[in-house]
Amino acid sequence: MAPLTLTCALLASDSDSGIFSVAVEPTQLVSELKGLIKRKKPHDLRYWDADRLTLFLATNGGRWLSDEHEAVLQLERGHVHDDLRDIVECGAELRATKPLAYYLQNGTLSPPEPEQLHLLVLLPS
């Protein structure tokens, strides 16, 4: 499988939220992806170990969120939209022991592409 670039959204307090990308191999475990995210955002995640992060697929109705979705546009302005909160409340957390490919090949999701949001990263409360 080819490497992927995943666009992620850090869901923190409104002023600390933001969008960033990580390069990952689909065969890597979700626990390894958490480590990549921590290394990508050392300032924002300095108080949390990687294993404390919670990850969710950024999907709505079985499709990736477009970068034109109002929730993504608001996140770029530093506001966490209720649609993103709903995904976290209703979605299934990615399990640390599963390879990323398990989630990407399981179901009807199209392969991740540019101009989409792929992961929501929730900080510990």
CNS distance restraints for C-alpha pairs under 8 A (distance, minus, plus):
assign (resid   1 and name CA) (resid  25 and name CA) 7.51 0.50 0.50
assign (resid   1 and name CA) (resid  26 and name CA) 6.69 0.50 0.50
assign (resid   1 and name CA) (resid  27 and name CA) 7.76 0.50 0.50
assign (resid   2 and name CA) (resid  25 and name CA) 6.92 0.50 0.50
assign (resid   2 and name CA) (resid  26 and name CA) 7.51 0.50 0.50
assign (resid   3 and name CA) (resid  23 and name CA) 6.82 0.50 0.50
assign (resid   3 and name CA) (resid  24 and name CA) 5.69 0.50 0.50
assign (resid   3 and name CA) (resid  25 and name CA) 4.58 0.50 0.50
assign (resid   3 and name CA) (resid  26 and name CA) 6.58 0.50 0.50
assign (resid   4 and name CA) (resid  23 and name CA) 5.60 0.50 0.50
assign (resid   4 and name CA) (resid  24 and name CA) 5.34 0.50 0.50
assign (resid   4 and name CA) (resid  25 and name CA) 6.09 0.50 0.50
assign (resid   4 and name CA) (resid  26 and name CA) 6.96 0.50 0.50
assign (resid   4 and name CA) (resid 112 and name CA) 7.51 0.50 0.50
assign (resid   5 and name CA) (resid  21 and name CA) 6.42 0.50 0.50
assign (resid   5 and name CA) (resid  22 and name CA) 5.57 0.50 0.50
assign (resid   5 and name CA) (resid  23 and name CA) 4.39 0.50 0.50
assign (resid   5 and name CA) (resid  24 and name CA) 6.34 0.50 0.50
assign (resid   5 and name CA) (resid 112 and name CA) 7.82 0.50 0.50
assign (resid   5 and name CA) (resid 113 and name CA) 7.95 0.50 0.50
assign (resid   6 and name CA) (resid  21 and name CA) 5.40 0.50 0.50
assign (resid   6 and name CA) (resid  22 and name CA) 5.44 0.50 0.50
assign (resid   6 and name CA) (resid  23 and name CA) 6.37 0.50 0.50
assign (resid   6 and name CA) (resid  24 and name CA) 7.46 0.50 0.50
assign (resid   6 and name CA) (resid 112 and name CA) 6.97 0.50 0.50
assign (resid   6 and name CA) (resid 113 and name CA) 7.99 0.50 0.50
assign (resid   6 and name CA) (resid 117 and name CA) 7.55 0.50 0.50
assign (resid   6 and name CA) (resid 118 and name CA) 5.83 0.50 0.50
assign (resid   6 and name CA) (resid 119 and name CA) 7.20 0.50 0.50
assign (resid   7 and name CA) (resid  19 and name CA) 6.97 0.50 0.50
assign (resid   7 and name CA) (resid  20 and name CA) 5.77 0.50 0.50
assign (resid   7 and name CA) (resid  21 and name CA) 4.29 0.50 0.50
assign (resid   7 and name CA) (resid  22 and name CA) 6.67 0.50 0.50
assign (resid   7 and name CA) (resid 114 and name CA) 7.89 0.50 0.50
assign (resid   7 and name CA) (resid 116 and name CA) 6.91 0.50 0.50
assign (resid   7 and name CA) (resid 117 and name CA) 5.16 0.50 0.50
assign (resid   7 and name CA) (resid 118 and name CA) 5.30 0.50 0.50
assign (resid   7 and name CA) (resid 119 and name CA) 6.48 0.50 0.50
assign (resid   8 and name CA) (resid  19 and name CA) 5.62 0.50 0.50
assign (resid   8 and name CA) (resid  20 and name CA) 5.36 0.50 0.50
assign (resid   8 and name CA) (resid  21 and name CA) 5.62 0.50 0.50
assign (resid   8 and name CA) (resid  22 and name CA) 7.51 0.50 0.50
assign (resid   8 and name CA) (resid 117 and name CA) 6.18 0.50 0.50
assign (resid   8 and name CA) (resid 118 and name CA) 5.85 0.50 0.50
assign (resid   8 and name CA) (resid 119 and name CA) 4.58 0.50 0.50
assign (resid   8 and name CA) (resid 120 and name CA) 5.78 0.50 0.50
assign (resid   8 and name CA) (resid 121 and name CA) 6.88 0.50 0.50
assign (resid   9 and name CA) (resid  17 and name CA) 7.18 0.50 0.50
assign (resid   9 and name CA) (resid  18 and name CA) 5.63 0.50 0.50
assign (resid   9 and name CA) (resid  19 and name CA) 4.48 0.50 0.50
assign (resid   9 and name CA) (resid  20 and name CA) 6.50 0.50 0.50
assign (resid   9 and name CA) (resid  75 and name CA) 7.88 0.50 0.50
assign (resid   9 and name CA) (resid 117 and name CA) 7.36 0.50 0.50
assign (resid   9 and name CA) (resid 119 and name CA) 6.24 0.50 0.50
assign (resid   9 and name CA) (resid 120 and name CA) 4.93 0.50 0.50
assign (resid   9 and name CA) (resid 121 and name CA) 5.88 0.50 0.50
assign (resid  10 and name CA) (resid  16 and name CA) 7.98 0.50 0.50
assign (resid  10 and name CA) (resid  17 and name CA) 5.20 0.50 0.50
assign (resid  10 and name CA) (resid  18 and name CA) 5.32 0.50 0.50
assign (resid  10 and name CA) (resid  19 and name CA) 6.32 0.50 0.50
assign (resid  10 and name CA) (resid  20 and name CA) 7.99 0.50 0.50
assign (resid  10 and name CA) (resid 120 and name CA) 6.23 0.50 0.50
assign (resid  10 and name CA) (resid 121 and name CA) 4.81 0.50 0.50
assign (resid  10 and name CA) (resid 122 and name CA) 6.40 0.50 0.50
assign (resid  10 and name CA) (resid 123 and name CA) 7.84 0.50 0.50
assign (resid  11 and name CA) (resid  16 and name CA) 7.77 0.50 0.50
assign (resid  11 and name CA) (resid  17 and name CA) 5.14 0.50 0.50
assign (resid  11 and name CA) (resid  18 and name CA) 7.22 0.50 0.50
assign (resid  11 and name CA) (resid  80 and name CA) 6.79 0.50 0.50
assign (resid  11 and name CA) (resid 120 and name CA) 6.83 0.50 0.50
assign (resid  11 and name CA) (resid 121 and name CA) 5.86 0.50 0.50
assign (resid  11 and name CA) (resid 122 and name CA) 5.25 0.50 0.50
assign (resid  11 and name CA) (resid 123 and name CA) 6.89 0.50 0.50
assign (resid  12 and name CA) (resid  16 and name CA) 5.59 0.50 0.50
assign (resid  12 and name CA) (resid  17 and name CA) 5.02 0.50 0.50
assign (resid  12 and name CA) (resid  80 and name CA) 7.98 0.50 0.50
assign (resid  12 and name CA) (resid 122 and name CA) 6.93 0.50 0.50
assign (resid  12 and name CA) (resid 123 and name CA) 6.47 0.50 0.50
assign (resid  13 and name CA) (resid  17 and name CA) 6.25 0.50 0.50
assign (resid  13 and name CA) (resid  80 and name CA) 7.88 0.50 0.50
assign (resid  14 and name CA) (resid  78 and name CA) 5.33 0.50 0.50
assign (resid  14 and name CA) (resid  79 and name CA) 4.73 0.50 0.50
assign (resid  14 and name CA) (resid  80 and name CA) 5.79 0.50 0.50
assign (resid  15 and name CA) (resid  78 and name CA) 5.24 0.50 0.50
assign (resid  15 and name CA) (resid  79 and name CA) 6.96 0.50 0.50
assign (resid  16 and name CA) (resid  44 and name CA) 7.69 0.50 0.50
assign (resid  16 and name CA) (resid  78 and name CA) 6.79 0.50 0.50
assign (resid  17 and name CA) (resid  75 and name CA) 6.72 0.50 0.50
assign (resid  17 and name CA) (resid  78 and name CA) 5.47 0.50 0.50
assign (resid  17 and name CA) (resid  79 and name CA) 7.01 0.50 0.50
assign (resid  17 and name CA) (resid  80 and name CA) 7.14 0.50 0.50
assign (resid  18 and name CA) (resid  75 and name CA) 6.22 0.50 0.50
assign (resid  18 and name CA) (resid  76 and name CA) 6.13 0.50 0.50
assign (resid  18 and name CA) (resid  78 and name CA) 6.38 0.50 0.50
assign (resid  19 and name CA) (resid  75 and name CA) 7.45 0.50 0.50
assign (resid  19 and name CA) (resid  76 and name CA) 6.73 0.50 0.50
assign (resid  22 and name CA) (resid  36 and name CA) 7.08 0.50 0.50
assign (resid  22 and name CA) (resid  37 and name CA) 6.83 0.50 0.50
assign (resid  22 and name CA) (resid  40 and name CA) 7.26 0.50 0.50
assign (resid  24 and name CA) (resid  28 and name CA) 7.13 0.50 0.50
assign (resid  24 and name CA) (resid  33 and name CA) 7.03 0.50 0.50
assign (resid  25 and name CA) (resid 100 and name CA) 7.96 0.50 0.50
assign (resid  26 and name CA) (resid  99 and name CA) 6.81 0.50 0.50
assign (resid  26 and name CA) (resid 100 and name CA) 5.12 0.50 0.50
assign (resid  26 and name CA) (resid 101 and name CA) 4.78 0.50 0.50
assign (resid  27 and name CA) (resid  99 and name CA) 5.38 0.50 0.50
assign (resid  27 and name CA) (resid 100 and name CA) 6.13 0.50 0.50
assign (resid  27 and name CA) (resid 101 and name CA) 5.88 0.50 0.50
assign (resid  28 and name CA) (resid  32 and name CA) 6.19 0.50 0.50
assign (resid  28 and name CA) (resid  33 and name CA) 6.95 0.50 0.50
assign (resid  28 and name CA) (resid  99 and name CA) 5.24 0.50 0.50
assign (resid  28 and name CA) (resid 100 and name CA) 6.03 0.50 0.50
assign (resid  28 and name CA) (resid 101 and name CA) 7.91 0.50 0.50
assign (resid  29 and name CA) (resid  33 and name CA) 6.49 0.50 0.50
assign (resid  29 and name CA) (resid  96 and name CA) 6.44 0.50 0.50
assign (resid  29 and name CA) (resid  97 and name CA) 6.07 0.50 0.50
assign (resid  29 and name CA) (resid  98 and name CA) 5.41 0.50 0.50
assign (resid  29 and name CA) (resid  99 and name CA) 3.93 0.50 0.50
assign (resid  29 and name CA) (resid 100 and name CA) 5.79 0.50 0.50
assign (resid  30 and name CA) (resid  34 and name CA) 6.28 0.50 0.50
assign (resid  30 and name CA) (resid  94 and name CA) 6.91 0.50 0.50
assign (resid  30 and name CA) (resid  95 and name CA) 6.50 0.50 0.50
assign (resid  30 and name CA) (resid  96 and name CA) 4.59 0.50 0.50
assign (resid  30 and name CA) (resid  97 and name CA) 6.43 0.50 0.50
assign (resid  30 and name CA) (resid  98 and name CA) 5.94 0.50 0.50
assign (resid  30 and name CA) (resid  99 and name CA) 5.77 0.50 0.50
assign (resid  30 and name CA) (resid 100 and name CA) 5.73 0.50 0.50
assign (resid  31 and name CA) (resid  35 and name CA) 6.61 0.50 0.50
assign (resid  31 and name CA) (resid  50 and name CA) 7.77 0.50 0.50
assign (resid  31 and name CA) (resid  51 and name CA) 6.66 0.50 0.50
assign (resid  31 and name CA) (resid  95 and name CA) 7.88 0.50 0.50
assign (resid  31 and name CA) (resid  96 and name CA) 4.42 0.50 0.50
assign (resid  31 and name CA) (resid  97 and name CA) 6.61 0.50 0.50
assign (resid  32 and name CA) (resid  36 and name CA) 6.40 0.50 0.50
assign (resid  32 and name CA) (resid  96 and name CA) 7.99 0.50 0.50
assign (resid  33 and name CA) (resid  37 and name CA) 6.24 0.50 0.50
assign (resid  34 and name CA) (resid  38 and name CA) 6.24 0.50 0.50
assign (resid  34 and name CA) (resid  50 and name CA) 5.27 0.50 0.50
assign (resid  34 and name CA) (resid  51 and name CA) 6.61 0.50 0.50
assign (resid  34 and name CA) (resid  53 and name CA) 6.71 0.50 0.50
assign (resid  35 and name CA) (resid  39 and name CA) 6.26 0.50 0.50
assign (resid  35 and name CA) (resid  50 and name CA) 5.24 0.50 0.50
assign (resid  35 and name CA) (resid  51 and name CA) 7.66 0.50 0.50
assign (resid  36 and name CA) (resid  40 and name CA) 6.13 0.50 0.50
assign (resid  37 and name CA) (resid  41 and name CA) 6.21 0.50 0.50
assign (resid  37 and name CA) (resid  50 and name CA) 7.67 0.50 0.50
assign (resid  38 and name CA) (resid  42 and name CA) 5.72 0.50 0.50
assign (resid  38 and name CA) (resid  45 and name CA) 6.12 0.50 0.50
assign (resid  38 and name CA) (resid  49 and name CA) 7.67 0.50 0.50
assign (resid  38 and name CA) (resid  50 and name CA) 5.74 0.50 0.50
assign (resid  41 and name CA) (resid  45 and name CA) 5.96 0.50 0.50
assign (resid  42 and name CA) (resid  46 and name CA) 5.44 0.50 0.50
assign (resid  45 and name CA) (resid  49 and name CA) 7.68 0.50 0.50
assign (resid  48 and name CA) (resid  52 and name CA) 6.42 0.50 0.50
assign (resid  48 and name CA) (resid  53 and name CA) 7.61 0.50 0.50
assign (resid  48 and name CA) (resid 123 and name CA) 7.85 0.50 0.50
assign (resid  48 and name CA) (resid 124 and name CA) 7.70 0.50 0.50
assign (resid  49 and name CA) (resid  53 and name CA) 7.42 0.50 0.50
assign (resid  52 and name CA) (resid 123 and name CA) 7.27 0.50 0.50
assign (resid  52 and name CA) (resid 124 and name CA) 6.16 0.50 0.50
assign (resid  53 and name CA) (resid 121 and name CA) 6.64 0.50 0.50
assign (resid  53 and name CA) (resid 122 and name CA) 5.94 0.50 0.50
assign (resid  53 and name CA) (resid 123 and name CA) 5.37 0.50 0.50
assign (resid  53 and name CA) (resid 124 and name CA) 6.32 0.50 0.50
assign (resid  54 and name CA) (resid  93 and name CA) 6.56 0.50 0.50
assign (resid  54 and name CA) (resid  94 and name CA) 7.34 0.50 0.50
assign (resid  54 and name CA) (resid 121 and name CA) 5.84 0.50 0.50
assign (resid  54 and name CA) (resid 122 and name CA) 5.02 0.50 0.50
assign (resid  54 and name CA) (resid 123 and name CA) 6.58 0.50 0.50
assign (resid  54 and name CA) (resid 124 and name CA) 7.48 0.50 0.50
assign (resid  55 and name CA) (resid  93 and name CA) 5.75 0.50 0.50
assign (resid  55 and name CA) (resid  94 and name CA) 5.48 0.50 0.50
assign (resid  55 and name CA) (resid 119 and name CA) 6.56 0.50 0.50
assign (resid  55 and name CA) (resid 120 and name CA) 5.64 0.50 0.50
assign (resid  55 and name CA) (resid 121 and name CA) 4.85 0.50 0.50
assign (resid  55 and name CA) (resid 122 and name CA) 6.27 0.50 0.50
assign (resid  56 and name CA) (resid  87 and name CA) 7.70 0.50 0.50
assign (resid  56 and name CA) (resid  88 and name CA) 6.63 0.50 0.50
assign (resid  56 and name CA) (resid  91 and name CA) 6.74 0.50 0.50
assign (resid  56 and name CA) (resid  92 and name CA) 6.51 0.50 0.50
assign (resid  56 and name CA) (resid  93 and name CA) 5.16 0.50 0.50
assign (resid  56 and name CA) (resid  94 and name CA) 5.72 0.50 0.50
assign (resid  56 and name CA) (resid 119 and name CA) 5.65 0.50 0.50
assign (resid  56 and name CA) (resid 120 and name CA) 5.08 0.50 0.50
assign (resid  56 and name CA) (resid 121 and name CA) 6.74 0.50 0.50
assign (resid  57 and name CA) (resid  91 and name CA) 7.78 0.50 0.50
assign (resid  57 and name CA) (resid  94 and name CA) 7.58 0.50 0.50
assign (resid  57 and name CA) (resid 118 and name CA) 5.84 0.50 0.50
assign (resid  57 and name CA) (resid 119 and name CA) 4.75 0.50 0.50
assign (resid  57 and name CA) (resid 120 and name CA) 6.23 0.50 0.50
assign (resid  58 and name CA) (resid  64 and name CA) 5.91 0.50 0.50
assign (resid  58 and name CA) (resid  65 and name CA) 6.05 0.50 0.50
assign (resid  58 and name CA) (resid  84 and name CA) 7.86 0.50 0.50
assign (resid  58 and name CA) (resid  87 and name CA) 7.18 0.50 0.50
assign (resid  58 and name CA) (resid 117 and name CA) 6.02 0.50 0.50
assign (resid  58 and name CA) (resid 118 and name CA) 4.85 0.50 0.50
assign (resid  58 and name CA) (resid 119 and name CA) 4.91 0.50 0.50
assign (resid  58 and name CA) (resid 120 and name CA) 5.78 0.50 0.50
assign (resid  59 and name CA) (resid  63 and name CA) 5.11 0.50 0.50
assign (resid  59 and name CA) (resid  64 and name CA) 4.44 0.50 0.50
assign (resid  59 and name CA) (resid  65 and name CA) 5.53 0.50 0.50
assign (resid  59 and name CA) (resid  87 and name CA) 7.47 0.50 0.50
assign (resid  59 and name CA) (resid 118 and name CA) 7.29 0.50 0.50
assign (resid  60 and name CA) (resid  64 and name CA) 6.49 0.50 0.50
assign (resid  60 and name CA) (resid  65 and name CA) 6.45 0.50 0.50
assign (resid  60 and name CA) (resid  87 and name CA) 7.59 0.50 0.50
assign (resid  62 and name CA) (resid 108 and name CA) 6.73 0.50 0.50
assign (resid  62 and name CA) (resid 109 and name CA) 6.14 0.50 0.50
assign (resid  63 and name CA) (resid 109 and name CA) 6.01 0.50 0.50
assign (resid  63 and name CA) (resid 110 and name CA) 7.34 0.50 0.50
assign (resid  64 and name CA) (resid 109 and name CA) 7.44 0.50 0.50
assign (resid  64 and name CA) (resid 110 and name CA) 7.89 0.50 0.50
assign (resid  64 and name CA) (resid 112 and name CA) 7.70 0.50 0.50
assign (resid  64 and name CA) (resid 116 and name CA) 6.19 0.50 0.50
assign (resid  64 and name CA) (resid 117 and name CA) 6.31 0.50 0.50
assign (resid  64 and name CA) (resid 118 and name CA) 6.23 0.50 0.50
assign (resid  65 and name CA) (resid  69 and name CA) 6.40 0.50 0.50
assign (resid  65 and name CA) (resid  72 and name CA) 7.70 0.50 0.50
assign (resid  65 and name CA) (resid 116 and name CA) 5.59 0.50 0.50
assign (resid  65 and name CA) (resid 117 and name CA) 5.27 0.50 0.50
assign (resid  65 and name CA) (resid 118 and name CA) 7.17 0.50 0.50
assign (resid  66 and name CA) (resid  72 and name CA) 7.56 0.50 0.50
assign (resid  66 and name CA) (resid 115 and name CA) 6.13 0.50 0.50
assign (resid  66 and name CA) (resid 116 and name CA) 4.45 0.50 0.50
assign (resid  66 and name CA) (resid 117 and name CA) 6.22 0.50 0.50
assign (resid  67 and name CA) (resid  72 and name CA) 5.71 0.50 0.50
assign (resid  67 and name CA) (resid  73 and name CA) 6.88 0.50 0.50
assign (resid  67 and name CA) (resid 115 and name CA) 5.15 0.50 0.50
assign (resid  67 and name CA) (resid 116 and name CA) 5.01 0.50 0.50
assign (resid  67 and name CA) (resid 117 and name CA) 6.26 0.50 0.50
assign (resid  68 and name CA) (resid  72 and name CA) 6.70 0.50 0.50
assign (resid  68 and name CA) (resid  73 and name CA) 6.39 0.50 0.50
assign (resid  69 and name CA) (resid  73 and name CA) 6.34 0.50 0.50
assign (resid  70 and name CA) (resid  74 and name CA) 6.07 0.50 0.50
assign (resid  70 and name CA) (resid  81 and name CA) 7.98 0.50 0.50
assign (resid  71 and name CA) (resid  75 and name CA) 6.18 0.50 0.50
assign (resid  71 and name CA) (resid  80 and name CA) 7.19 0.50 0.50
assign (resid  71 and name CA) (resid  81 and name CA) 5.03 0.50 0.50
assign (resid  71 and name CA) (resid  82 and name CA) 7.56 0.50 0.50
assign (resid  71 and name CA) (resid  83 and name CA) 6.26 0.50 0.50
assign (resid  71 and name CA) (resid  84 and name CA) 6.62 0.50 0.50
assign (resid  72 and name CA) (resid  76 and name CA) 6.34 0.50 0.50
assign (resid  72 and name CA) (resid  81 and name CA) 7.93 0.50 0.50
assign (resid  72 and name CA) (resid 117 and name CA) 7.53 0.50 0.50
assign (resid  73 and name CA) (resid  77 and name CA) 6.75 0.50 0.50
assign (resid  74 and name CA) (resid  78 and name CA) 6.47 0.50 0.50
assign (resid  74 and name CA) (resid  79 and name CA) 5.28 0.50 0.50
assign (resid  74 and name CA) (resid  80 and name CA) 6.75 0.50 0.50
assign (resid  74 and name CA) (resid  81 and name CA) 6.50 0.50 0.50
assign (resid  75 and name CA) (resid  79 and name CA) 4.79 0.50 0.50
assign (resid  75 and name CA) (resid  80 and name CA) 5.43 0.50 0.50
assign (resid  75 and name CA) (resid  81 and name CA) 6.94 0.50 0.50
assign (resid  80 and name CA) (resid  84 and name CA) 6.73 0.50 0.50
assign (resid  80 and name CA) (resid  85 and name CA) 7.36 0.50 0.50
assign (resid  81 and name CA) (resid  85 and name CA) 6.74 0.50 0.50
assign (resid  82 and name CA) (resid  86 and name CA) 6.08 0.50 0.50
assign (resid  83 and name CA) (resid  87 and name CA) 6.40 0.50 0.50
assign (resid  84 and name CA) (resid  88 and name CA) 6.47 0.50 0.50
assign (resid  84 and name CA) (resid 120 and name CA) 7.95 0.50 0.50
assign (resid  85 and name CA) (resid  89 and name CA) 6.18 0.50 0.50
assign (resid  86 and name CA) (resid  90 and name CA) 5.86 0.50 0.50
assign (resid  86 and name CA) (resid  91 and name CA) 7.78 0.50 0.50
assign (resid  87 and name CA) (resid  91 and name CA) 5.12 0.50 0.50
assign (resid  88 and name CA) (resid  92 and name CA) 7.67 0.50 0.50
assign (resid  88 and name CA) (resid  93 and name CA) 7.94 0.50 0.50
assign (resid  88 and name CA) (resid 120 and name CA) 7.78 0.50 0.50
assign (resid  94 and name CA) (resid  98 and name CA) 7.73 0.50 0.50
assign (resid  94 and name CA) (resid 103 and name CA) 7.95 0.50 0.50
assign (resid  98 and name CA) (resid 102 and name CA) 6.48 0.50 0.50
assign (resid  99 and name CA) (resid 103 and name CA) 7.65 0.50 0.50
assign (resid 100 and name CA) (resid 104 and name CA) 6.47 0.50 0.50
assign (resid 101 and name CA) (resid 105 and name CA) 5.69 0.50 0.50
assign (resid 101 and name CA) (resid 106 and name CA) 7.85 0.50 0.50
assign (resid 102 and name CA) (resid 106 and name CA) 5.76 0.50 0.50
assign (resid 103 and name CA) (resid 107 and name CA) 7.83 0.50 0.50
assign (resid 104 and name CA) (resid 109 and name CA) 6.62 0.50 0.50
assign (resid 104 and name CA) (resid 110 and name CA) 7.92 0.50 0.50
assign (resid 104 and name CA) (resid 111 and name CA) 6.99 0.50 0.50
assign (resid 105 and name CA) (resid 109 and name CA) 7.30 0.50 0.50
assign (resid 112 and name CA) (resid 116 and name CA) 7.33 0.50 0.50
assign (resid 112 and name CA) (resid 118 and name CA) 6.94 0.50 0.50
